[in-house]
Amino acid sequence: MLTEPNAVHIDPARPLLIVDVDEVLALFMHGFGRFLAGRGYEFRVDRFALFQNIYAPGAEAHLDIETGKTLFDDFFRFAAEDIDPAPGAADSLRHLALGANIVVLTNAPDYAREARARWLIRHGMDYPMIINSGLKGEAVAGLAARTPRPTAFIDDLIHNLNSVEEAAPAVHRFQMVADPRLRPLAPAALERHRRIDEWPLLQGAVADVLGIAPA
């Protein structure tokens, strides 16, 4: 579900970049791991998953999913701003914003809206933000329809990229996984979506498809 998407101003004379937060602009897994350690749990990067990587100390089986979801909710209630930015993200967006609209589209819980907005501002990424729930195809299609210029979308999750391909096939799609520990574990679909995991390289590719001057 979108929250106040119409409040986002998009200049129809400029191209549009729609960008995810966790594992794209932010090193979410690092922050969540620190939070879990403070609660007495271990976060093991064994697979490209969230709840299946949470363990009690020394346990062989991961924590049950419901407990994992409770910890996830607690993280966004109490520690949502304790996340490091992805290297190069703020600088790349600053350069891209010279020629393009930028909208942040995040699947954070709605109750973390203010904390997430503060985090973006503090780390030099003060762009319009939309809180989304579920697949992002519909949201991206609605935003892309507001400018005749090219649109690009960046996310770490294949199912979000697939949904954008289905809902708005003209949108240029990029997969980006900011955490180096997750990169070899993250599934990709290179025949459908470009995969670039470093912001300086991604910045140039996005500028190219949006038709704006590179930095």
N, C-alpha and C positions, 0 to 999 in steps of 0.2 A: 504494500500500500504506500502510495506517495504521500508526503506531508508537505502541503503548500508549494507544489511545484510551480504554480503560476506566479508566485512571488519572485521567482528568479528572473532577472532581466537578461535577455539575450539580444545582442545587437545583430540584426539580420544581415548587416553588411560584412560581418566577420565570420570566419569559420568557428567551429565549436569543438572543444576537447572536454570529454566527460571522463572523470577519473575516480577510481576506487581509492579507499584509504588503506585498509589493513593488508599488509604485505605488498603494497604499491607505494603509498606515501609514508606508511608507518611500519615499523618492525613489530607487528602485533605479537608474534609468538615469543619474542624476547620479553616483552612487557608482561604478557600473561604468565610466562614461566617464572618471572620474579615474584609475581603475585602468588602463584601456587606454592613456591618455596616458603613464602611467609606464612602460608596456611599449613605447612608441614607435608606437602606433596611434592612429587617429582614430575617434571615434564620432560619426557624423552622424545626426541625427534626421530621416531622409528618409521613413520609413514606420513604421507601427506593427509593428515587428519587432525582433528582437534581433540575431541573427548577421548579417543582411543590412545592418546599419548599421555594421559594423566595416570599416575601410579602412586599408590602408597609406597613409602620407602621400602625398598627391597622386594616388593611384590613382583610376581611373574605375570599376573593378569592385570590389565588396565582397570581403572576405577569404573564402577557402573555408570552408565550414560546419564541417568537422572542426577546423580551427585555431580557429575561433570557439568551439566547444564546449570545447576545451582551455583557452582563456582564461577562459571562464565557470567551469569547474571550479577554475582557479587563483584566481579572484576569491573564491570561497567558501572556499577553503582558507586564503588569506593576507590577505584584505581584507574579509571578510564584515561586519565591524563598522564599516567606513568608509562609512556611508550616513547621509544626513540624514533626520530624521523629516519626514513630511508635515505642513505647517502645520495646526495645530489638532487633529491626530489624538489626541494624548494627553489634551488637555482634554476633547474630546468623549467619549472612552471613559470618562474618570473620571466624568463626569456620568451617562452611560448605565449604568455599573456600579452606581450607587446603586439602580437598580431592576431590573437584569437580570444574568443570567449572561453572561460574555464568554469566548469561546474563540477563540484565534488558530489558523487553519488555513493552513499555508504549504507550498508545494512546494519548499522549499529542500532541498538534498542532506542526507542524514542525517549526514554527517561534519561539517556545519556547525551541528548542533543546539545545541551549547553556545555557540558564537559568536552565533547568532541569539537565544538566550535571554538572553545577557548584553546584547545590543543592546536588546532590549525592556525589560529592567530599567533600563538606564541612561537610557532616554528616557521613563521613567514609564509603561510599558505592561506591567507585570508580571502577565500573565494566563496561564492554562493554554495551552500550545502543543502542537499536534499537527503532526508532519511527515507530509506526504502526498505521494504520487507519482501523477501522471496526473490524470484528471478528478476533480472533487470531489463529484459528486452522491451517491455511496454514503456518503462520510464525513459529509456534511451530513445525509443522511437518518437515519443511525444516531444522530447527536447529537440531532437534532430529536425523535426518538422517545423521548427520555429525559425530556421535559417535556410536559405537556398544554397549556402556555401557548404563545403565539405565538413563532415563530422567524424571524429575519432573517439574511440572508447578504449580504456585500459582497465584490465581487471586481472586478478590472479587465478580465478576459478573458471574452468572450462564450461561448466553449466551456465554461467552468466554470459560468457562469450557466445555460446551456442544459441542462447535465447535472443541475444541481440542480432545474430545472423538471421534468425527466423523472423523477428519482428521488424528489423530495419536493415535489410541486406546491403544497402548502399553505404552503411557506416563502416569505416575502417576499424578493424579490431586488432588489438595488441594484448598478448598475455605478458605479464610482468610478475616475477616472484622475487621480492626484494631480499629475503633471508637466504644467504648462501647455503644454509643447512637444508633448506626445503627444496632447492632447485633440482637436485637429482631425483627427488621423490615426486615432484609435481608432474602429473600427466599433462601431455601437450597434444595438440591436434594441428600440426604444422601445415597440413594441407588446407586448413580452414582459417587459422588465426596465426599471425606473426608472433614469434616469441623473442622478446628482447629483455634481458634481466638487469641491465645496467642503465641507469638514468641518462648518462651523457650520450650513449648510443640511441636510446629510445627517443630522446629529445630531437635528434636529427631526423629520425624516421618519421616522427609525428609531424614535424615542421614540413617535411617533404609532401606527405599526403594531404596536409591542410593547405598547401600552397603558400606558406609564409616563409619569410627569409630566415635561414638558420642563424644561430647566434654567432 
